Amino acid sequence: MDSSPWAFILVLPRAEPYLRRMPYIPSSDRPVYDPQIKQLAESLARQPADRRKGHANYVITQILRKAWGVDRADNESYSSYADIIGTLECAKLELYRRRLAAYEDTAIDKHGDL
């Protein structure tokens, strides 16, 4: 077994089917957001690929700043920024676990492991 601090990356298990649910928001709450998400996603998709990352960064940052109220200087706090960063980190990990890990598993099945 590799003793490097990154060895765990090489042995991550595949996500089990029972983990393939998004438990964080009830499906009944999603219609409030879905039309706006669709509109934002379509707007971002129309951007040239080399500009899309910057536009997505702007949109995500503005949504979170406004949702936590830190777009107003008198409402800024370390706690709010920590909450925002924690939310981003969890979203990143969820995207990796739900989408990229499955893609990597498919690529390993198709092309063989390292």
N, C-alpha and C positions, 0 to 999 in steps of 0.2 A: 504494500500500500504506500502510496506517495505521502510523504510527511510534510509537503509544502502547505502553506496556509490556504492555498486555492484548490486543494485536492477535492474538497466537497463539491465543487462545481462539476467534477467529472462523474460523480456518483449520484446525482439527483435522480430520484425515482420518477417514473412517468406519473402524471396526474391520474388518480383513480376516477372512474365515472361519477361516483357520488360527490366528488369535489367540483363538478362542472356546473354548479349553480352559483348565481350571484346573490348572496344572502343579504346584501347590505341595504337594499331598497326594495320594498314590496312592489310587485308588478302593478298594483293599483295606483302607485305614486308616479310611475314612469310617464304616463300621458301628459303630465304637466310640463315635462322637459323635452319629450321626444320631438315635437314639431320644431322647436327652436334648435335642438341639436342637429336635426336633419338640415335645416336651413344653414347653420354655421358650417356643417361638414361640406355641403354643396359649395358654399362660398370658398372654403379653403381648397377644395378639389379643383376649382377653376384657376387657382394661382399656379404659375409656372413652378415646376418641381424645385428649382433652385431657390425659390422665394417662400415656398409653403411652410418650411420650418419656422421662419421668422414670423410669419402671419399666425401660425398656430401658437407660437410662444406668446405673442401679443394677446390673442383671444383668451387663452388659458389664464394668463397672468391677470388680465382685466376682470375676468369672471371671478376669480378667487379673491382678488383685492376688494371688489365690490361686495361679494357675498359675506366676507368677514368684516367689512367696514373699514379696512385699513387704507382705503383710497382717500380717507379724510385724515389729515395729520393729527388731529385731536383724538383720534380713535386708534392710533397705532399702539401695538404692544408686542412685547416679545412673545407672549403666550399666543396671540393671534397668528403671528408669523410662524411659530412652531407648529400650530395646528395646520396651517396652509402647507408647509413643507412636509408634514406627516401625511397629509392627504395626497400630495403629489407622489411621495415615496410609495404609498400603498397602491395608488393607481398604476405606477410603473411596475411594481411587483405583480399586480394582478394581470396586467397586459402580458408580462413575460410568462407567468404561470399558465394563463389560459390560452394564449395564442402562439408565442414564440417557442415555448417548450414543445408543444404539439407539432409545430412545423419542424423543429429540429429532430423530433422522433421520427417523423415521416421521411426526412432526408436521410437519417441513419438507416432506416429500413430500405430505402431506395439505393443508397450509394455505399452502405457499409460503415461500420464504426471506425474511429481512428485507430 
